[in-house]
Amino acid sequence: MEVTLSHYLVLSSILFSIGLIGVMRRKNLLMLFFATEILLNATNIAFAAISHYIGDLSGQMFAFFIIAIAASEVAIGLGLLIVWYKRTGKIDLDQMNSMRG
């Protein structure tokens, strides 16, 4: 059995739906970061698979760009998460809605 483009796109859509469910549930800030990473990885799989199928490298280069953006997003987000945890002791998103400045 040969792995075709449709197999990669089905995998990408399954991962994207799992990430979307994780973003919509958003109880914990750390799980929200994980869910966005799953969303970004699903798009990377789709970009790389379509790029390979077409024979063009632009989709794969765009996937590398997304990986770089995701790494910087996680670094900044985890820094903010550590500050928030030191201040409140919890990382619930429901408490973040009641933030006062």
N, C-alpha and C positions, 0 to 999 in steps of 0.2 A: 504494500500500500504506500503510495507516494503522498507526501504532505504537500498540499496545494495552498493557494492563496486563501481559499475559503476557510480552511482549517485555522489559519492564523487570524483571520477576521472574526471567526466565531470565538476563538480564545480571547481576542481583544474585546469583543462585545461582552463576554461573560465577566472579564475582569473589570470593565468599565461599569457594568451594572452593580457588581459587588462594591466598588468604590463609591458609586452614587448612593447606594443604600447606606453605606457608612457615613457619608457626608450628611445625609438627611436625618439619620438618628442622632448624631453629634451630642452625645452625653459627656464625653470626656475629651479634653483638648488634645491629648496625645493620640487618641483614636482618630480624631479629625485629621491630624497630620498623616497618619498611616493611610487613611482613606484617600486623601489627595494624592499621596504617592502612588497608590494603586491606580487612580485615575490617570495620572501622568504616564505611568508605565504601560497602561493599556493603549494610550495614544501612540507611545513610542513603538510598540509592537506593530500597530497598524501602519504607521509611517514607514517603518523599516521593511515590512512585508510588501507593501504596495510599491515602494521604491525598488525593491529587488525584482518584483514582477515586471515593472515597466522597464527596468534596466537603467534607471537614472539614480545618481547618488544624492540628489537634493533632499529626498525624504530622510535618508540616513543621517545627513548632516543636520537637518532640522531636529532629528531625535537627539543627537548629541547636544544641541543647543538647549533642548528641553531638560536634559539631564543636568546640565550646568545650572539652569535656573532653579530646578528642584532642589539641588544641593544648597544653593544660597538661601532658598526659602526655608529649608529645614534648619539651617544654622541660625538664622534670625528668629525663627519661630521657637526653637528650643531655648534660645537665650531669653526670650520674653516669657516662656513657660517657667523657667527657673526663677525668674524675678517674681512672677505671679505666685508660684508655690511658696517661695520664702515669705512673701507678704501675707498670704491667707492660709497656707497649709493644705489647700485643696486645689484641684485643677478642674472643677466642674464648670461647664459653660453656663449653667443657670445662674451661678454666682457672678459671673462676669457681666451679665446683663444689668446687675445692680451696682456697677462700679460708680464710684463718686470721685471727682477730681479735685 
